[in-house]
Amino acid sequence: MKYSALSVLWQGLTGHKGWTRAWRDPEPKKEYDAIIIGGGGHGLATAYYLAKEHGITNVAVLEKGWIGGGNVGRNTTIVRSNYMLGPNTHFYEKSMQLWEGLEQDFNFNAMVSQRGVINLFHSDPQRDAFARRGNAMRMAGIDAELLDPAQLKQMVPILDFDNARFPIQGGLMQRRGGTVRHDAVAWGYARGADSRGVDIIQNCEVTNIRVEGDKVVGVDTNRGFIKGKKVGMAVAGHTSKIAQMAGINDLPVESHVLQAFVSEGVKPLIDTVVTFGAGHFYISQSDKGGLVYGGDLDGYNSYAQRGNLPMMEHVMAGGMAIMPAIGRVRMLRHWGGIMDMSFDGSPFICKTPIKNLYLNGGWCYGGFKATPASGWCFAHTIAQDRPHELNEAFTIERFKEGRMIDEKGVGPRPWIQ
């Protein structure tokens, strides 16, 4: 449905009551070819690519709350593919390529902004580590530039280059990285999946996964039993809890809160994404002028989506260390997302020991940026009952077999220090 400028103004003044629904609100069917537990970015993307790439449209996405209420709406919107180890490098580059064509693909403005991502370094050893990472990226065909202080001062003059504790000696930049509007990603994938026949069912909480013999047969929900030929789990920080419903009790993941913050709107201050690894702080500026920033994990296990004052202080101190000017800016709000942290900092997109039950989880800090490739690979794994070459290394068996993909600085901090 097309709207004139006058009709858009009228809708804004009268409570938006005449908008066409972006997706249907169907009742659950008795049976589906595939059920995806979790209506976040990864679940919606999986359903979208099942329909688009594999022609499987009898699919249900079950979300216990509302679309956009979980981690897909609780992050700092950063996208990048500046990883170093082979499996992650190629996987996240696939995601970056999908981001670049995403809006044209599902015909929805996701506000993809390739403004660049800069990782600062503060010492000779850090410079060497980033040079190594950049070389690994370029060998894989991914853009990477090592910036000196003069280049950085021209691009981000607001930084405090000469502070005694963290002198800024340069940075590693990926110009194709940037930000994407997180809510729009959920809405675009939901609308795209719905238009291809997928049922998106909100307020439908899974209470049990039914297993008969060695295979899954469906799920129990607060709206009754739903039979499914295949079931995929894409529930972020609740991965271990949902897996336990199927009798999988030993997943190598822990759930931690990761907090994010946004300031009041200010005039243009920073037009790229800057990450400060030594203090674990990262910042960008939204289209509304708010400074969006985040930092470290809370150091304890939790399923809470709320923040706390000690972590606020920690993150603000990190920001002030490299960008003292933000000390005059008032913080507007903050939120928490539940991270499912794997022990090697890399995800799981794989089959499980139970036939026709599939796992998508362990995303650590990389969940949002992985959304397109995660859905694309998970859809392939479910449809073909085998992994794509991009996710064949992301199995839960890798810990037993000694094939960890150890991306330093990505996993839960007790295991990387």
N, C-alpha and C positions, 0 to 999 in steps of 0.2 A: 504494500500500500504506500503510495506517495503522498507527501504532505506539502502544502504550500507554506510559504513563510507566515501567512496570516493564520493558517490552521495550527501551525506549531505554536505561535504566540497564544492562540485561544486555548490550546491544550495546557500550556503552562499556567494560565490564569484560572483554569477550571478543574485542576486536580488530576490531569492526565487520564481522565476516565475514558477517553475515546481511542487510546492507543491499541493497535493490533498486538496480540500476544506474540512475544518473541519465540516461545515454544509452548506446546500443549501441556495440559495438566491431566494426564490420563490416569485411569484406574489400572492397577497391575493386572496383567493377563495371568492365566493359570500357568503358562509355560513359555519359556524363551529359549532361543538357540544359545544365547550368551547373556549372563548377568554380570554387570560390573558393580561391585560394592564400592561406593564412594563417588560422590558427584563433584569432586574438585577438578582441577585442571587436568590431571593425569587420567582420571576416570572418564571425563567428558571427551578428551582427545582420543582415548582408546576407542570409545563408542563411535566417534566421528570417523576414524580411520577404518574401523571394522566395516562400516557401511560404505565408505567412499572407495577404499582400496581393495576390499575383499568381498563386497556385495552381501555382507551379512547384516541385515536390517532388523531382524526380529531380536532386538537387543533391549535390555532394560538397564538403566543407570539408577541405582538405589542410593538416595541421599537421606541421611537421618535428619538433617536440618533443611537449610535452603541453599540453593546454588550460589556459590560465592561466599558462604559463611565460614569456610575453613581456611586452610593455608593459602589457597589461591587468592584470597582477598586479604591475607595477613603476611605480606612480605614487602621487600623494598624494591621490587620491580626490575631488578638488574638482570640482564642477559649477557652472556659471554661464552667463549669457548677456549679460554686461555689455560687449558690443562696441559699436563706434561706427559703422563703415561699413556701408552698406546690405546687401550680400550676406551678410556675417558676422552682422550683427544679426539678420536674419530666419532664417538657418540655425540659429544657436545657440539662438534662442528656440524654434524647432521642437523642437530637442533637449531644451530645458528642459521643454517641454510633454509630450514623450514620457517623460522621467524621472518626471514627476509621476504618470503613470498606468502606469508600467512594471510594478510588482509585481502589480497587478491584471491586466495584460495577459498576462504569461507565468506567473502564479500561482507566484511564487517570491519569498521575502523577500530583497531586495537592499539592505535597510537604508538606504533613501533618507531622508536627514536634511536638511530644508530649514532649516538653522540660520542662514543668512545669510552673505554674503561682504562683507567690508569692505576697501576699498582706501584706505590711509592717504595723506594729503598733508601736505607740510611747508613749503610756501611759497605765496605768492600766485599765481605762475604755475601751480603744480601744482593749486591749488584751481580756477583758471579752466579748466584742461584737463579736470578731472574734472567740473566743472559742465557743460561742453560735452558730455562723454560721457553724463552723466546725462540731459541734455535730449534728446540723440539717442535714447537708450533710451526715454524717455517718449513721444517723438513716434512711436515704433514700437510703442507699447502695452506696453512692458516696464517693470516696477517699478524705481524708482531713487530714493534719498534722499541728500541731501547733509547729513552730520552735522557738528555743531559740536563743539568739545572737551568741553563739558559733557555732551552726549549720549554721546560716546565713553567718557568717564570712568565713566559709569554702566553702560555695557555691557561695557567691557573695562578694569577698573581696574588690571589687572596691567601695563599699558603704562607706559613711562617718558615722560611727556608733556613734561617740561621739560628734557630733555637738550639740551646746547648745540649739538650738531652736527645733530641731526634733530628739532627741536621739532615735536610733533604738533599740527597746526592743525585737523584734522578728517578726514573720510573720506567716500567714496562707498559706499553700501551697497545691495546687492540682497538683499532678505530671502528671496526664493525660491531663491537659490543655496544651496549647502551641500556635503554630501559624500554619497557612495554607496560601499558596500562593493565594491571592485573585483573580488575573486574571485567574489562572488555574481553580479555582472553576467555574467561569463563562464559560470558554471554555469547561470544562468537562461536565457540565450540558447541555450546548448548543449542543455539539456533541452527547451526549447520547439521548437527546430529539429528535433531528433531525433524528437520526438513527432509531427511532421508529415511524417516520412519522409526527412528529410535524413540523409545518411551523413556522420558526423564521423569522419575517419580520422586518428588520431594516429601519430606516428613515421613519417610519409610525407613525405619531403623531395623537393621538386621540383628536378630537376637540369637541365631544359631545357624551353623552351616551343616546341612545334613549329608552324612557320608554313609553309603551302604556298601559293604565289602571294601573294595579298594578304590572306589570312585565317588565323586560328589554327585548328588542328584538334585540339589536345590538349596534354598535358604528359607528359614523361618523369619518372619518380620512381624512388626506390630500391626501389620495389615494382612496377616495370614501367610500361609506357605506359598512359595513361588518356585515352581519346578524350573530347573535350568540344565541344559545339556553341558554347558561349560560355565564356570564361575571364575571371575578375576577379582583379586583384592587390590584396591588402590586407595588406601585410607591413611596415608602419611603417618602421623604420630601414633595412630591406633593400630598399626600393623600387627604388633605382637598380640594385642587383645583379640583382634578378629581371627588371627591364625589359630589361637587357642581354641576357638569354637570348632575348628576342624581337627583338633588333637595335635596340632603342631606347636610344641611347647618350648622349643630350644632355638628360636631364631636369634641370631647374633645382632640384635638391635636394642637400643635404649631410647626412651623418649625424654627429651629435654625441651624446655621453653627457650625460644629465641625471640627477643624483644626488638621492636622497631619503633621509630619516633618520627613525628613531623612537626615542624615549627609553624609559626604564623607566616603568612605570605610576605615576602620581601621582594624588592626589585631584583632583576637578574644579577646573580652573584657567582654562579658556577654553571658552566654549560656542558660539563662532561661528568663522568662518574669517577670519583677518587676513592681508592681504598688505602688504608693505613694499616698494614699488616703487623707492624711492631706493637701497635696498641689495639689492634682489631677494631677498627672504625671504618665505616664507608659512608659516602654521602653523595647525593645528587639533588637536583632541584626540580620540582614538579611543574607542570604547566600552570598551576594556580599560584606558583611562587613559593610554596612551602619547601623547606629544606627537609629532605627525607634521609634518615640515617639509622644505622643499626650498629651492632657490635658483637659481643661475645655471647655464648650460651650461658644460661644459668647453670651452676655447677652441681645440680641435683636433679634426680628424675622427677618428672611431673607431667600431668595431663592438663594443666591449667592453661587457659588462654589469657592470662593477665600478667601484668608486670609487677615490679617491686622497686623500692627506692634504692637499694644497694646497686642494682644493675643500671638504673638510671644514672647514678653518680659515676659509675665506671665508664659508661658510654660517653657521657658529657665530658669527662676528664680526657678521654681519648681524642675527642673532637677538638677540645681546647688546646691540646698539645701541638697540633699542626695547623689549626685555623682559629686563632684566638678571637677573631672578629665575630664569631658566632655567639660569643658570650653575651652580647647585647640583645640577642634574639630570643623571644619567648617561645617556649615549647607549647604546642597546641594540644597534642594528644599522643598517646602511644598504645601499643597493642602487643600481643604475644601469639606466636604460632608454635605448634608442637612439632618438633623435628624428630624423625626416627633416624637415629644416628647409628650407622653401621660401624663396625670396629676397624675397618680399613678405609673409611671415607668414601666408599664407592657403593653404588646401588645394587638392587636385585631386580631383574626383569626375567622371570624364569618359570619353568614348571615346578610343581612341588611333588613330594612323594605320593600325594593323592592324585589319582587320575582325574584329568579335566579340571583341576584346581590350579590356578596360576597366581603368581605373586609379583607385585610391583611395589617396592618400598626401599627403605634404607637410603633415603636421598640426602641426608645430612643438610648441608647448606645449599645444595644444588638443585632443589626440587623445582622451583619456578622456572629457572632457565632451561630445565630439561623437558618442560611440558610437551612441546611438539614431538621431539624424538622419542620420548618415553611412550606417548600414546601410539606413535607410529610403530615402534618395535613391539610394544605389548600387544597391539592388534595383530601383528604378524605372528607372534608366538601363540596367541589364542587360536587364530584362524588356521594356522598350519600345524599346530601342536609341536612346534619346534622353534628354536630361537632364530632370529636373523643374525647374520654375522656381526652386526653392530652390538648385539647384546649377548652373544654366546658366552662371553667371559663373566657376565653378571649373574652367576648362579649362587645358591646358598651352599652348595657343596664345596666352593672354593676354599673355605676355611678348613675343612677336613682334609682337602687334597694339597694344601700348601700353595695355593695359587692366588694369594691376596693381591689386590690392586691398591697399593698403599699410597694414596695421594696425601702426602704430608700437609698438615694444616687444614684438612677438610673434615676429618673425623672428630669424634668427641675428644676433648683436650686431654683427659687422663691417659689416653693411649698414644698421644703424639708428643708429649713433652719428655 
